[in-house]
Amino acid sequence: MTVGQGGPIIRLEREGWLTDNESRTRGSTVKLKLCSAAGVVLLLSACATHADWLVTKASRADGVVALSYERNEFQRPDMSDQQAIQLAEQKCKNWGYKGAEPFGSQSTECLSRRGFGNCGSRRVTVEFQCTGSPGQQ
């Protein structure tokens, strides 16, 4: 038995007995560890993920190709601009154009909203203009 400032404190550490204060401290430590683990899981789920560009709109007459990918609010897909350009150029060349250039901006459309109004799932779209006249390769 040891005596602390607040009176006698019984410590039977070898047998695993704890005082009320020690029990609360350990409970807080466990809660902190659980919250930390949950935070790590959340951060890892927000890390870069893989997504593919898909052709979502194409007009041979206008020479326009739109490429899109979808993501949720926690995903940060590592998208390749070069892959998008190659896909748009391939589509344009199939129509007889020389190549493709991006218009220079992207649009984001919310596909579903969560309970408090924040966007849960979104589609990101980039449009490309086919270059060169069709048939003049």
Buried (B, 14 or more C-beta within 10 A) or exposed (E): EEEEEEEEBEBEEEEEEBBEEEEEEEEEEEEEEEEEEEEEEEEEEEEEEEBEBEBBEBEBEEBBBBBBBBBBBEBEBEBEEEEBBEBBBEBBBEBBBBBBEBEEEBEEEEEEEEEEEEBEBBBBBBBBBBEBEBEEE
